[in-house]
Amino acid sequence: MPSKPEIRLTSRLSPEFSSNITVDNITYHVQTEDMGIKTCKIITNIYLKGEVVFKAKSDYAHLTKLKDFDVRLASLMEKQHKSAADQFIAEKKVKQKLKSEYFEEIQQLLRRGNGKSALNTLRHALDTYPGDPFFLSYYGCLISIVENNPKEGIKICEDSIRTLDGAMPFGSEFFYPIFYLNLGRAYLKGNRKKDAIQVFQEGLKNDPANRDISWEIKKLGQRKNPLLSFLSRSNPINKYIGMLLYKSAQK
Protein backbone atom coordinates (compact mmCIF):
# COMPACT_ATOMS: atom_id res chain seq x y z
CA MET A 1 0.00 0.00 0.00
CA PRO A 2 1.26 3.53 -0.73
CA SER A 3 2.58 5.40 2.27
CA LYS A 4 1.26 8.89 2.92
CA PRO A 5 3.13 11.37 0.67
CA GLU A 6 5.52 13.71 2.44
CA ILE A 7 5.76 17.26 1.09
CA ARG A 8 9.11 19.04 1.20
CA LEU A 9 9.27 22.70 0.14
CA THR A 10 12.68 23.52 -1.30
CA SER A 11 11.41 26.98 -2.28
CA ARG A 12 8.03 28.71 -2.59
CA LEU A 13 7.67 27.50 -6.16
CA SER A 14 9.30 24.07 -5.98
CA PRO A 15 7.43 21.59 -3.78
CA GLU A 16 8.49 17.93 -3.84
CA PHE A 17 6.40 14.90 -3.02
CA SER A 18 8.10 11.78 -1.66
CA SER A 19 6.70 8.45 -0.49
CA ASN A 20 7.30 4.71 -0.51
CA ILE A 21 5.08 1.96 -1.91
CA THR A 22 5.35 -1.80 -1.38
CA VAL A 23 4.37 -4.31 -4.06
CA ASP A 24 4.89 -8.06 -3.54
CA ASN A 25 7.12 -7.36 -0.52
CA ILE A 26 9.38 -5.08 -2.60
CA THR A 27 9.61 -1.42 -1.54
CA TYR A 28 9.84 1.32 -4.16
CA HIS A 29 10.50 5.03 -3.65
CA VAL A 30 8.24 7.54 -5.40
CA GLN A 31 9.53 11.08 -6.05
CA THR A 32 7.62 13.90 -7.77
CA GLU A 33 9.44 17.14 -8.64
CA ASP A 34 8.80 20.43 -10.39
CA MET A 35 11.50 20.83 -13.06
CA GLY A 36 11.17 24.62 -13.05
CA ILE A 37 9.25 27.41 -14.74
CA LYS A 38 11.49 27.26 -17.82
CA THR A 39 10.28 23.78 -18.73
CA CYS A 40 6.90 23.77 -16.93
CA LYS A 41 7.29 20.03 -16.41
CA ILE A 42 6.38 17.84 -13.47
CA ILE A 43 8.31 14.55 -13.30
CA THR A 44 7.45 11.54 -11.16
CA ASN A 45 10.07 8.81 -10.87
CA ILE A 46 9.65 5.49 -9.10
CA TYR A 47 12.94 3.98 -7.93
CA LEU A 48 14.09 0.51 -6.97
CA LYS A 49 17.49 0.57 -5.29
CA GLY A 50 18.34 3.86 -6.97
CA GLU A 51 17.25 2.79 -10.47
CA VAL A 52 14.25 4.37 -12.19
CA VAL A 53 11.69 1.65 -12.97
CA PHE A 54 8.72 3.89 -13.82
CA LYS A 55 8.35 7.48 -15.01
CA ALA A 56 5.42 9.88 -15.47
CA LYS A 57 5.42 13.52 -16.54
CA SER A 58 3.01 16.37 -17.26
CA ASP A 59 3.01 20.00 -18.38
CA TYR A 60 1.72 22.89 -16.29
CA ALA A 61 2.25 25.84 -18.67
CA HIS A 62 -1.50 26.50 -18.57
CA LEU A 63 -1.25 27.33 -14.87
CA THR A 64 1.55 29.88 -14.90
CA LYS A 65 -0.63 32.97 -15.35
CA LEU A 66 -3.14 32.08 -12.66
CA LYS A 67 -3.13 34.07 -9.40
CA ASP A 68 -3.18 30.91 -7.28
CA PHE A 69 -0.41 29.30 -9.33
CA ASP A 70 1.48 27.97 -6.29
CA VAL A 71 -1.60 26.23 -4.92
CA ARG A 72 -2.60 24.83 -8.31
CA LEU A 73 0.91 23.55 -8.96
CA ALA A 74 1.10 21.78 -5.59
CA SER A 75 -2.32 20.22 -6.19
CA LEU A 76 -1.35 19.02 -9.66
CA MET A 77 1.87 17.50 -8.34
CA GLU A 78 0.03 15.72 -5.55
CA LYS A 79 -2.49 14.25 -8.00
CA GLN A 80 0.27 13.08 -10.36
CA HIS A 81 2.22 11.60 -7.47
CA LYS A 82 -0.76 9.50 -6.37
CA SER A 83 -1.79 8.64 -9.93
CA ALA A 84 1.71 7.42 -10.84
CA ALA A 85 1.88 5.23 -7.72
CA ASP A 86 -1.57 3.78 -8.39
CA GLN A 87 -0.74 3.09 -12.05
CA PHE A 88 2.53 1.41 -11.15
CA ILE A 89 0.84 -0.84 -8.57
CA ALA A 90 -1.91 -1.76 -11.04
CA GLU A 91 0.61 -2.64 -13.76
CA LYS A 92 2.65 -4.77 -11.37
CA LYS A 93 -0.48 -6.69 -10.38
CA VAL A 94 -1.39 -7.29 -14.02
CA LYS A 95 2.12 -8.46 -14.82
CA GLN A 96 2.00 -10.88 -11.90
CA LYS A 97 -0.81 -12.73 -13.66
CA LEU A 98 1.37 -13.19 -16.74
CA LYS A 99 4.04 -15.30 -15.06
CA SER A 100 2.66 -18.59 -16.36
CA GLU A 101 2.39 -17.03 -19.81
CA TYR A 102 6.10 -16.22 -19.76
CA PHE A 103 6.85 -19.86 -19.00
CA GLU A 104 4.56 -21.09 -21.75
CA GLU A 105 6.18 -18.77 -24.30
CA ILE A 106 9.69 -19.80 -23.24
CA GLN A 107 8.82 -23.50 -23.43
CA GLN A 108 7.30 -23.11 -26.88
CA LEU A 109 10.36 -21.27 -28.17
CA LEU A 110 12.67 -23.95 -26.77
CA ARG A 111 10.60 -26.72 -28.34
CA ARG A 112 11.03 -24.95 -31.67
CA GLY A 113 14.78 -24.72 -31.11
CA ASN A 114 14.71 -20.93 -30.94
CA GLY A 115 17.10 -20.41 -28.06
CA LYS A 116 17.89 -16.76 -28.81
CA SER A 117 14.25 -15.71 -28.68
CA ALA A 118 13.74 -17.76 -25.52
CA LEU A 119 16.70 -15.98 -23.93
CA ASN A 120 15.28 -12.57 -24.88
CA THR A 121 11.92 -13.54 -23.39
CA LEU A 122 13.67 -14.63 -20.20
CA ARG A 123 15.34 -11.23 -19.94
CA HIS A 124 11.92 -9.56 -20.12
CA ALA A 125 10.58 -12.01 -17.55
CA LEU A 126 13.43 -11.22 -15.17
CA ASP A 127 12.81 -7.49 -15.61
CA THR A 128 9.29 -8.14 -14.35
CA TYR A 129 10.21 -10.78 -11.76
CA PRO A 130 13.77 -10.06 -10.66
CA GLY A 131 15.29 -12.89 -8.65
CA ASP A 132 12.70 -15.50 -9.60
CA PRO A 133 14.56 -18.84 -9.17
CA PHE A 134 12.76 -20.60 -12.04
CA PHE A 135 13.52 -17.86 -14.56
CA LEU A 136 17.10 -17.65 -13.28
CA SER A 137 17.61 -21.39 -13.73
CA TYR A 138 16.51 -21.32 -17.36
CA TYR A 139 18.42 -18.09 -17.93
CA GLY A 140 21.66 -19.60 -16.63
CA CYS A 141 21.21 -22.64 -18.85
CA LEU A 142 20.57 -20.55 -21.97
CA ILE A 143 23.39 -18.13 -21.21
CA SER A 144 25.68 -21.16 -21.22
CA ILE A 145 24.36 -22.70 -24.44
CA VAL A 146 23.11 -19.81 -26.58
CA GLU A 147 25.74 -17.21 -25.66
CA ASN A 148 28.51 -19.77 -25.02
CA ASN A 149 29.14 -18.43 -21.53
CA PRO A 150 29.08 -21.54 -19.29
CA LYS A 151 31.09 -19.92 -16.50
CA GLU A 152 28.44 -17.26 -15.89
CA GLY A 153 25.58 -19.64 -16.69
CA ILE A 154 26.72 -22.26 -14.18
CA LYS A 155 26.98 -19.64 -11.45
CA ILE A 156 23.45 -18.41 -12.19
CA CYS A 157 22.06 -21.97 -12.18
CA GLU A 158 23.77 -22.76 -8.87
CA ASP A 159 22.53 -19.49 -7.36
CA SER A 160 18.99 -20.27 -8.51
CA ILE A 161 19.02 -23.54 -6.51
CA ARG A 162 20.14 -21.67 -3.41
CA THR A 163 17.41 -19.08 -4.04
CA LEU A 164 14.85 -21.88 -4.37
CA ASP A 165 15.95 -23.40 -1.06
CA GLY A 166 15.60 -20.01 0.61
CA ALA A 167 12.19 -19.32 -0.92
CA MET A 168 10.81 -22.82 -0.31
CA PRO A 169 12.66 -24.47 2.58
CA PHE A 170 9.99 -27.19 2.67
CA GLY A 171 8.95 -28.95 -0.51
CA SER A 172 11.63 -27.45 -2.73
CA GLU A 173 12.81 -30.97 -3.62
CA PHE A 174 9.71 -31.26 -5.80
CA PHE A 175 11.23 -28.69 -8.18
CA TYR A 176 14.83 -29.97 -8.11
CA PRO A 177 14.64 -32.02 -11.34
CA ILE A 178 14.08 -28.87 -13.43
CA PHE A 179 16.90 -27.03 -11.70
CA TYR A 180 19.30 -29.97 -11.90
CA LEU A 181 18.46 -30.47 -15.57
CA ASN A 182 19.34 -26.84 -16.37
CA LEU A 183 22.47 -26.93 -14.23
CA GLY A 184 23.59 -30.22 -15.79
CA ARG A 185 23.22 -28.82 -19.28
CA ALA A 186 25.24 -25.79 -18.28
CA TYR A 187 27.94 -28.10 -16.87
CA LEU A 188 28.04 -30.01 -20.16
CA LYS A 189 28.54 -26.79 -22.09
CA GLY A 190 31.44 -26.02 -19.76
CA ASN A 191 32.99 -29.48 -20.40
CA ARG A 192 32.26 -30.58 -16.82
CA LYS A 193 30.82 -34.01 -17.67
CA LYS A 194 31.41 -35.52 -14.23
CA ASP A 195 29.54 -32.68 -12.52
CA ALA A 196 26.75 -32.93 -15.09
CA ILE A 197 26.28 -36.66 -14.46
CA GLN A 198 26.20 -36.05 -10.72
CA VAL A 199 23.46 -33.40 -10.87
CA PHE A 200 21.46 -35.41 -13.41
CA GLN A 201 21.52 -38.34 -11.00
CA GLU A 202 20.44 -36.03 -8.19
CA GLY A 203 17.52 -34.97 -10.33
CA LEU A 204 16.49 -38.58 -10.94
CA LYS A 205 16.48 -39.26 -7.21
CA ASN A 206 13.55 -36.82 -6.94
CA ASP A 207 11.90 -37.89 -10.20
CA PRO A 208 13.15 -41.30 -11.44
CA ALA A 209 10.90 -41.13 -14.53
CA ASN A 210 12.00 -37.68 -15.68
CA ARG A 211 12.35 -38.06 -19.45
CA ASP A 212 14.53 -35.02 -20.06
CA ILE A 213 17.13 -35.99 -17.48
CA SER A 214 17.03 -39.62 -18.57
CA TRP A 215 17.65 -38.53 -22.15
CA GLU A 216 20.67 -36.46 -21.10
CA ILE A 217 22.12 -39.41 -19.18
CA LYS A 218 21.43 -41.75 -22.08
CA LYS A 219 23.37 -39.44 -24.42
CA LEU A 220 26.26 -39.61 -21.96
CA GLY A 221 26.13 -43.41 -21.84
CA GLN A 222 25.25 -43.44 -18.15
CA ARG A 223 21.68 -44.71 -18.37
CA LYS A 224 20.82 -47.66 -16.15
CA ASN A 225 18.51 -50.46 -17.23
CA PRO A 226 15.00 -50.54 -15.69
CA LEU A 227 14.80 -52.56 -12.51
CA LEU A 228 12.11 -54.73 -14.13
CA SER A 229 13.18 -55.00 -17.75
CA PHE A 230 9.85 -56.44 -18.91
CA LEU A 231 8.16 -53.16 -17.85
CA SER A 232 8.74 -49.71 -19.31
CA ARG A 233 11.04 -47.34 -17.45
CA SER A 234 8.13 -44.97 -16.77
CA ASN A 235 5.92 -47.76 -15.41
CA PRO A 236 4.76 -46.84 -11.85
CA ILE A 237 6.12 -50.14 -10.50
CA ASN A 238 9.65 -49.42 -11.75
CA LYS A 239 9.38 -45.86 -10.46
CA TYR A 240 8.15 -46.99 -7.04
CA ILE A 241 10.85 -49.67 -6.63
CA GLY A 242 13.50 -47.16 -7.65
CA MET A 243 12.32 -44.73 -4.97
CA LEU A 244 12.30 -47.48 -2.34
CA LEU A 245 15.85 -48.53 -3.22
CA TYR A 246 17.05 -44.97 -3.10
CA LYS A 247 15.47 -44.37 0.31
CA SER A 248 17.00 -47.65 1.61
CA ALA A 249 20.43 -46.57 0.43
CA GLN A 250 20.13 -43.33 2.38
CA LYS A 251 19.52 -45.09 5.71
N, C-alpha and C positions, 0 to 999 in steps of 0.2 A: 504494500500500500504506500502511496506517496506520503512523505512527511510534510508537515506544514511548511510552506515556503518562508524563508527568512529574507527580509528586505534589508539591503545595506546601501545607504546613500553615500556615494563617493563625491557627489557634488549636487547642487540643487537640480541639475538637469540630467543627471546620470544615475538613476537607481539601478540596482542589480538584484535579481532574484536568485536564490540558491536553495536547493533542497536535495534530499536523497530519496530514491525509490528502490524497492526490493522486488525483484521478479525471479521466481524459482530459486530463492535463497541466494541470489546474486545481487549485490548492492551497486547501484549506479548513481552518479552525481549529476544533477541537472543545474545548469547555469544559464541564466538569461541576462543579456547585456544590451545596452543602448550603444551603438557604434558611433554615435555623434551626429550633430546637426548637419554636417557636410554630406553624409551618406543617407541620413534618415532611415537607417536600417536597425531592426531589432534582431538579434541572433540568439537562438537557444541551442546549446550544445549539451548532449548527454554523454557522460564519460564513463568508461570502465577502465580502472587502473591507469588513468591519465590519457587514454586513447579515446577519440571521439567516435562513438558508435551510432549516433543519430544527430541530425541537424535540422533545425527549422528556422525560417527567417520571414520577416515581413517589412513592409515599408510604411512609414508614418508621415510622409511629406504632407499629406492632407490635413495634418493636425497642427502644423507649425504656426499658422496664423491665428489660431484660436486663443482667446484670452486665458482659458484654463488649460493651456497646453501641458503644463507639468502634471496636472491631475490626470488628463486624458492619456498621456504617455505612460504613466505608472500603471493605469488601469489596463491599457493595451498589453503592456509587458506581462502583467500578472495573468491575463487571459491566455497569452501565448505560452507562458511558462506551464500553466496547468494543462492546456491543450496538447502541448508537445509530450508531456509526461503520460497523459492518458492515451495518446496515439501510440507511443512507444510500447506501453504495457499491452495494449490491444494487439499490436503486431506480434509481440513476443508470444502471446497466448495462441494466436493463429498459427504461428510457425511451429509451436510445440505439437500441434495436431498433425504436422506434416512429417514427423520423424519416421514413421513407418513407410511413408511414400519415398523418402530418401533411400531407405534400404531397398525397397522394391526396384527403384530406378538403378541403383548400383548393381544389384544382382542381375538385372536384365542386361545391362551393359557388359558385365563380366561373362555372362553366358554367350553373348555375341562376340566375345573376344576383343571388345573395345576397351582396353585397359586405360588408355589416355583419357577418354571421356569419363570413365568411372572415377579416375583420380581427380579430375576437375570437379565432379559432383561431390566427392568426398570433401574437397576443400570448402565448397559452399556449405556442406552439412556441418563442418567443424566451425565455420564462421557463426552459424546459428546455434550450435551446441558445443561450445568449446569444452574440451576435456572429456567428452563422452567416450568411455572405454571401447565400445563396439566400433565406432567410427575410427578411433585411433588405431585399433588393431588392423582393420582393413587398410587404413592409410599407410601404416608402416609396411605392410606386405606389398602394396602397390608401389610405394616409393622404392622398395628394393628391386622389384621386377621391372616396372615400367621406366623408371628413371635411373636404373642401374646404380642404386645407392644403398647397398645392403647394410653398410655400417650404421647409417642413420635409421634405416627401416627396422633393423633388429632392435635397436634401442627403443624405438617407439612401440614396437610390439611387446617388448618386455615391460615397458612402463605401463602399457594398457592393462596387462595382467595384474600388476600391482594396484592400479587404479580400480580394477574390478573387485579385487579382494577388499579394498577399503570401502567401496560403495556397497558391496554385498558380502559382508563377512560370513553370512549364513546362506547356503544355497548357491554360492558362486560356482561350485564345481559343476553345476548343470550346464554352465556356459563355456567351460574350459575347452571342449573339443574345437569350437570355432576359433578360440584364441590360440590354441596350440597348433591348429592347422595353419593359420596365418604366420605364426612365428616360425614354424617348421619350413614353410616355403621361403621365408626371408633368409633362414639359415642356409638353405640349399643354394640360393642366389649368391650367398657369401662364401660358398664352398666349404660349409661347415656341416658335412654329411652326418657325422657322428651326433652332433647336437640335434640335427633335424630328426634323426631316427628316434632319439630319446624323447623329444617332445611329442612326436607322432604317437609313440607308445603310451605316453602319459595321457594323450587325448583318447586313445582307445580304452584306457582303463575306465574312463567315465562314460564312454559310448562305444562298446565293442563292435557295434554294427555300423559305425559311421563310414559311409561309402567314400567320402572324399579323402579321409585320412588313410583308409585301407588302400585306396588307389595310389596314393603317394608312396606308401610302404611297398606296394607291389612293384612300382616302377623302380624302387631301390633294391629290389630282390630280397626284402626282409619280411615278406608276408608269410604268416604261419597258416598251416592247413586248418580247416574247421575241426573242432574237437570230435564231432560226429560227421564223418565224411559223406555219409549217405543223405545228410540234410544240408540245405543251403546255409551259407555263412550267416545270412540275416534271419534264419529261422529262430523264433523265440527260445527254443530249447538250447541251441548252441549259445545264444546270447546269455541265457540265464546261467548255464554251466560255467561259461567264461567268467561271469561276475562272481560266482561262488568260489572258483579257483583263485581269482585275484584276491578276494577278501581273506581266504584261508592263508594265502602267502604273506599277507600283511600281519597276521597274528604272531 
